[in-house]
Amino acid sequence: MAQLTKHKWLIAIAAAVILVLAVIRIALSQASKPDRVLEKFENAVKTKDTKQLEGLIVADNPNALVNNTSLQAMIRYLKTNANSYQVIRDGIHNQIKDENYAETNQQISLVQDGKKWGFFPDYKLKVKTVHLKVTGQSDNDQLNVSIGNMKVQKKRKPYLRPTFARNLPNECNGKKQFGNLFPKREKGFMGKFRSQHDC
């Protein structure tokens, strides 16, 4: 009789462990659904919370910088451009509906990026980077480009005009210095004129 009670306890403990593991598995699979990624993204844009996007946003170029500044600029862009934001959301909704988690031609795509906890698919939002190339009308034009408070460093090649590093989609507020659609011109060294453009 004592052994029968002992077996009942072992069976009850094993059943409880199996039940707890099943509940944990269901909870984790629900937490890693692609719908949750979209909800997190929408909430982050709504509340302007870049912390929610950390680890969720990946760039298509591994050299692109995904940091607080670039995420703030992306959120600011999406908040001020409601049409672009709606197109991105619709594109992600369509990917979820079609269960297609490959990179698309949209600005932001929902992609499967490995496994979370070794079992569940891990979904990320892949952002297309923008290659920004700024040139003047002549080789002697002086261009000043900045993103936030950060100065963008130029990459000079002797045979090309300056090009700038890839960044996530950023907002660029142009300062108009035009009186009659021509840039402000300053007389420079040796009497040559140079244009000044701000981005």
C-alpha positions as CSV (number, residue, x, y, z in Angstrom):
1,M,0.0,0.0,0.0
2,A,2.9,2.4,0.8
3,Q,4.5,1.7,-2.5
4,L,1.2,2.4,-4.3
5,T,1.0,5.8,-2.6
6,K,4.7,6.4,-3.5
7,H,3.9,5.7,-7.2
8,K,0.9,8.0,-7.1
9,W,3.1,10.8,-5.9
10,L,5.7,10.2,-8.6
11,I,3.0,10.1,-11.3
12,A,1.4,13.3,-9.9
13,I,4.8,15.1,-9.9
14,A,5.6,13.9,-13.4
15,A,2.2,15.1,-14.6
16,A,2.7,18.5,-13.0
17,V,6.1,18.9,-14.6
18,I,4.7,18.0,-18.0
19,L,1.9,20.4,-17.5
20,V,4.2,23.3,-16.5
21,L,6.5,22.6,-19.4
22,A,3.5,22.6,-21.8
23,V,2.3,25.9,-20.4
24,I,5.8,27.4,-20.7
25,R,6.1,26.2,-24.3
26,I,2.7,27.6,-25.3
27,A,3.5,31.0,-23.6
28,L,6.9,31.2,-25.4
29,S,5.5,30.2,-28.8
30,Q,2.8,32.9,-28.4
31,A,5.5,35.5,-27.4
32,S,7.6,34.8,-30.5
33,K,4.7,35.1,-33.0
34,P,5.2,37.6,-35.9
35,D,2.1,39.5,-34.7
36,R,3.9,40.4,-31.5
37,V,6.8,41.9,-33.5
38,L,4.3,44.1,-35.4
39,E,2.6,45.1,-32.1
40,K,5.9,46.0,-30.5
41,F,6.9,48.1,-33.6
42,E,3.6,50.0,-33.6
43,N,3.8,50.6,-29.9
44,A,7.4,51.9,-30.1
45,V,6.4,54.3,-32.9
46,K,3.3,55.4,-31.0
47,T,5.2,56.1,-27.8
48,K,8.5,57.1,-29.5
49,D,10.3,54.5,-27.4
50,T,13.6,53.4,-29.1
51,K,14.3,50.9,-26.3
52,Q,11.5,48.6,-27.6
53,L,13.1,48.6,-31.1
54,E,16.6,47.6,-29.9
55,G,17.3,44.1,-31.0
56,L,14.2,44.2,-33.2
57,I,15.5,46.3,-36.0
58,V,18.3,45.0,-38.2
59,A,19.8,46.7,-41.3
60,D,20.3,45.1,-44.6
61,N,23.9,46.3,-44.6
62,P,26.0,45.0,-41.7
63,N,28.0,48.2,-41.7
64,A,25.0,50.4,-41.1
65,L,24.7,51.9,-37.6
66,V,21.6,50.9,-35.7
67,N,21.7,53.0,-32.5
68,N,19.5,55.3,-30.5
69,T,20.1,58.3,-32.8
70,S,19.2,56.3,-36.0
71,L,16.1,54.7,-34.3
72,Q,14.9,58.2,-33.1
73,A,15.3,59.5,-36.7
74,M,13.4,56.5,-38.1
75,I,10.5,57.0,-35.6
76,R,10.4,60.7,-36.3
77,Y,10.3,60.0,-40.0
78,L,7.4,57.5,-39.5
79,K,5.5,59.9,-37.3
80,T,5.7,62.8,-39.7
81,N,5.1,60.6,-42.9
82,A,1.9,58.8,-42.0
83,N,1.5,57.5,-45.6
84,S,4.9,55.8,-45.5
85,Y,4.1,54.4,-42.1
86,Q,0.8,53.0,-43.3
87,V,2.4,51.4,-46.3
88,I,5.0,49.7,-44.1
89,R,2.4,48.4,-41.7
90,D,0.2,47.1,-44.5
91,G,3.3,45.4,-46.0
92,I,4.1,43.6,-42.7
93,H,0.4,42.7,-42.3
94,N,0.5,41.1,-45.8
95,Q,3.7,39.2,-44.9
96,I,2.1,37.8,-41.8
97,K,-1.1,36.9,-43.6
98,D,0.8,35.1,-46.4
99,E,3.3,33.7,-43.9
100,N,6.1,35.0,-46.2
101,Y,9.0,36.1,-44.0
102,A,11.5,36.9,-46.8
103,E,12.9,40.3,-47.4
104,T,10.6,42.4,-49.6
105,N,11.1,45.6,-51.6
106,Q,9.4,47.6,-48.8
107,Q,11.4,50.0,-46.6
108,I,10.9,47.7,-43.7
109,S,10.3,43.9,-44.0
110,L,9.5,41.2,-41.4
111,V,12.1,38.5,-41.7
112,Q,12.8,35.3,-39.9
113,D,16.2,35.6,-38.2
114,G,17.2,32.2,-36.8
115,K,15.6,30.5,-33.7
116,K,14.8,32.0,-30.3
117,W,15.7,29.6,-27.4
118,G,16.6,27.0,-30.0
119,F,13.0,26.1,-30.8
120,F,10.9,29.1,-31.9
121,P,11.4,31.2,-35.0
122,D,12.9,34.6,-34.2
123,Y,11.5,37.5,-36.2
124,K,13.1,40.9,-36.9
125,L,12.3,44.0,-38.9
126,K,14.9,44.4,-41.6
127,V,15.3,48.0,-42.7
128,K,16.7,48.9,-46.1
129,T,19.6,51.3,-45.8
130,V,20.0,54.3,-47.9
131,H,23.2,55.2,-49.7
132,L,23.5,59.0,-49.6
133,K,25.6,60.7,-52.1
134,V,25.8,64.4,-52.1
135,T,27.4,66.3,-54.9
136,G,27.6,69.9,-55.9
137,Q,27.4,71.4,-59.4
138,S,31.1,71.8,-59.6
139,D,34.1,70.2,-58.0
140,N,34.8,73.2,-55.8
141,D,31.4,73.2,-54.1
142,Q,31.6,73.0,-50.4
143,L,28.9,70.7,-48.8
144,N,28.1,70.6,-45.1
145,V,26.1,67.5,-44.1
146,S,25.1,66.6,-40.6
147,I,22.7,64.1,-39.0
148,G,21.5,65.4,-35.6
149,N,24.5,66.8,-33.9
150,M,26.9,64.3,-35.6
151,K,29.0,65.4,-38.5
152,V,29.0,63.0,-41.4
153,Q,32.6,62.1,-42.4
154,K,33.4,62.3,-46.1
155,K,35.0,59.5,-48.0
156,R,37.2,61.1,-50.6
157,K,38.5,59.3,-53.7
158,P,40.8,61.3,-55.9
159,Y,38.7,60.5,-59.0
160,L,35.2,60.9,-57.5
161,R,33.3,63.4,-55.6
162,P,32.7,62.8,-51.8
163,T,30.4,60.0,-50.9
164,F,28.9,59.4,-47.4
165,A,28.5,56.3,-45.4
166,R,25.3,54.3,-45.3
167,N,22.7,55.1,-42.7
168,L,19.2,54.0,-41.8
169,P,16.5,56.2,-43.4
170,N,17.1,59.6,-41.7
171,E,15.3,62.9,-41.8
172,C,17.1,65.7,-43.4
173,N,16.0,69.2,-42.8
174,G,17.2,71.5,-45.6
175,K,18.0,75.1,-44.7
176,K,17.0,77.1,-47.7
177,Q,19.5,79.7,-48.6
178,F,18.0,80.6,-51.9
179,G,16.8,84.1,-52.9
180,N,16.0,83.2,-56.5
181,L,16.5,79.4,-56.6
182,F,20.3,79.7,-56.7
183,P,22.4,78.7,-53.8
184,K,24.2,81.3,-51.7
185,R,27.5,82.0,-53.3
186,E,30.6,83.2,-51.5
187,K,33.7,84.6,-53.0
188,G,36.5,82.3,-52.0
189,F,40.2,82.2,-52.2
190,M,41.7,83.5,-55.4
191,G,38.4,85.1,-56.4
192,K,36.6,81.8,-57.2
193,F,33.0,81.4,-56.2
194,R,31.8,78.4,-54.3
195,S,28.3,77.4,-53.3
196,Q,27.2,76.4,-49.8
197,H,24.5,73.8,-49.3
198,D,23.2,72.6,-46.0
199,C,21.4,69.3,-45.6
